[in-house]
Every structure is written in C-alpha cells, then in structure tokens.
Amino acid sequence: MSEALVASRAPGTDASVPGASGARQFWRRLRAQRAALVAAGIVALLVLVALAAPLLTAIEGQDPTTYHPSLIDSARGGVPVGSLGGIGGDHWLGVEPQTGRDLFARLVYGARVSLGVALAATLVQVFIGVVVGVAAALGNRWVDQLLSRATDIIVAMPLMIMSLALLAIVPSSFPRPVLVALVIGLIAWGNIAKIVRAQTLTLKELDYVSAARLSGWGAWRIARRELLPGLAAPVITYSALLVPQNISVEAALSFLGVGVKPPTPSWGQMLTSADVWYQAAPQYLLLPAGALFVTVLALTVLGDGVRTALDPRAASRLRVGTGRRREAKADAGASADATTADASAGTADARHGTADASATKEVKA
C-alpha cells in the first residue's frame, strides 16, 4: 500500500521520474557553486595525499619515525642544521627540531591520522544519533522521554572536558587514534539525535508512512523502508559539517597532550611543541597549522555547498562563488516580467472596458 503513495513524499514531483533524478539534481546544484567545487577538489587532493602517504615518502626516501641526529645542531639546542630548517633534496620540507625526523613524511602521515580520526568519529556520531533519534520518535511516550532526556544530558556535556577526562584514564596501550575517534563519537552525538528525532516526527505524519503502518508493517521495517530515505538529506548535510569540527577537536586534544601520542604523527600533536621552535624552524609551526586551516576551511565550504544543494530553499551562508548574484538577477528578471505581464493585462482589460462602454452608448443611441 505504501508503495502506491510514494509520490506523496515529494509534493509537486512526477512519480514517473526515476530515483536517480534526485542525484542528478543534487550534482547539478552542487556544480553551480564554484566555491564548493574548489573545496571538493582540495578535499579530494588531501584524501589522495593521505592515502598515498607510503608512496610519497618512499619517493622521498624517508619515513616519519626515523631519527636523524646528524641533522640537528645539539650545541644550539636541537635546531636543524642548514637553511630553512634543513630543507633539501633528501628532506623536502626540512626536519623536525630535536629529533631530526622528516617533516614531509610526518605531515602526510599526519593527514591520515587527522582525517581518519575525524571520519571515524563522524560515523560513530551519525550511527548513534540516527538510532537514538529514530527510536525516540517511533517509541511510546516513556521511551521518547527517556531517550530525549539522555540526549539532553549528552548535549549539555562539555566535549573537551569530558574527552580530557576519558583519555587521561585509559591505558596508553590502547590504540590512541581509535580511542580518540571513539571518545569524540560517543560524547558528541546529541545534536544529530535531536535533528533526526524532529525530522522523523515530521515524516511519520505523512500519508505514505501512515499507509505502511496500516498495512501491518513493523516499526523497524517502516524506519528502514520509509523513514531512512527521507532522513538522508539532513543527516548527510550535518555529517558534512561534523567532519571539520572533529578535525579541530582531534587537533586540540593532541595539542593538549591527551590525543595522539608520539611517535604517531598528527597535525595537532606536531603543534604541541612547535611554538618553541617557530623562530628557528618556522615551517615546523606553519605547515601543520596551514594544513589544518586549509582542511577545515575546505570541508566547511563543501559542507555548506552540500547543504544548499540538498535544500535549494535554504540560501548559502557563503556569498562567494555560490551563484547568488545570478539567482538574484534571475529572480529580479522574473519579477519584472510578471509585473510587465500584469500591467499589459490591466491595459488590455481597460481597453475592453472602454470598448464595452462605447458599445453600450451606441446601443442606447
């Protein structure tokens, strides 16, 4: 029965349009945003560099953990030997102060850790948030109240303080990147659970969900077949905005010394002692900081573009490269055309009225 009411999911759409048309519309809207396309290219390049880190370091002939004491001037406190922090053919970006580890190798391997932790934490957040939100919306009053109050408690928890407390008491033998991803994911799922619950409460009142319920479908089947497709757009949108936030949290935890531990490279962990060496080896501070800035900015712009493409009624928060001027001109042109058409119709009506009045006078005469 619910299949017969699929057209009611998107009022005003043609039921004969295949499901792939929604994806085509999404890509068309996303391609219209130049800033989002540039951000997507940057993100793709960063992911490619992270995946190809072993190949890139093999081409350079270095690795992220080997010490090079001969490249460190111990008399000056561990400053790299040579100009620009030891940059040369063997070390493309120089070496790390005090240890002499290759900076390029640690930077590209740090991309794997930072991006991997952020993506894993986002997946944990989305999974828990979707399950809790859907269960709260489909459950009875007591289940809804229990899960909603638990969600409120999670939202009220300070993420950084709770993460610091949990990471400090876990044994160091546990894999640190996995632990950081789990801690972030288990603490910060409250907001997405609230979004999913609110959206599910709206969707469950639609005709096709009511038809599925009347046909005898269980709650799990309704959630899987009817509700989850409708939740895809808000969940994808919020997930795209969660990734840069989680990268910043991982970097902050590693900077505070409770995140990823040496010798595992991480951008936040590289910044832990970089402030001491910024004068002697400025690239040791600027490179990981710049990588963090570019990554978070690109993911934020891409997330905003995805949000706008999935919900064209919501205007983009970014005014650069989003086609807002073209859209405004098109809207202004449409309004002007409508006004001209209304004026022409009014003029025509007035002419008809004058002709009718003249005809009436002639008849009377």
Secondary structure as GFF3:
##gff-version 3
##sequence-region A 1 365
A	DSSP	three_ten_helix	2	9	.	.	.	ID=ss1
A	DSSP	alpha_helix	20	31	.	.	.	ID=ss2
A	DSSP	alpha_helix	34	51	.	.	.	ID=ss3
A	DSSP	alpha_helix	53	60	.	.	.	ID=ss4
A	DSSP	three_ten_helix	69	71	.	.	.	ID=ss5
A	DSSP	beta_strand	72	73	.	.	.	ID=ss6
A	DSSP	three_ten_helix	74	76	.	.	.	ID=ss7
A	DSSP	beta_strand	79	80	.	.	.	ID=ss8
A	DSSP	three_ten_helix	83	85	.	.	.	ID=ss9
A	DSSP	alpha_helix	103	138	.	.	.	ID=ss10
A	DSSP	alpha_helix	141	156	.	.	.	ID=ss11
A	DSSP	alpha_helix	159	169	.	.	.	ID=ss12
A	DSSP	alpha_helix	176	187	.	.	.	ID=ss13
A	DSSP	alpha_helix	190	203	.	.	.	ID=ss14
A	DSSP	alpha_helix	207	214	.	.	.	ID=ss15
A	DSSP	alpha_helix	219	222	.	.	.	ID=ss16
A	DSSP	pi_helix	223	227	.	.	.	ID=ss17
A	DSSP	alpha_helix	228	255	.	.	.	ID=ss18
A	DSSP	alpha_helix	267	270	.	.	.	ID=ss19
A	DSSP	three_ten_helix	274	276	.	.	.	ID=ss20
A	DSSP	alpha_helix	283	310	.	.	.	ID=ss21
A	DSSP	alpha_helix	324	364	.	.	.	ID=ss22
###
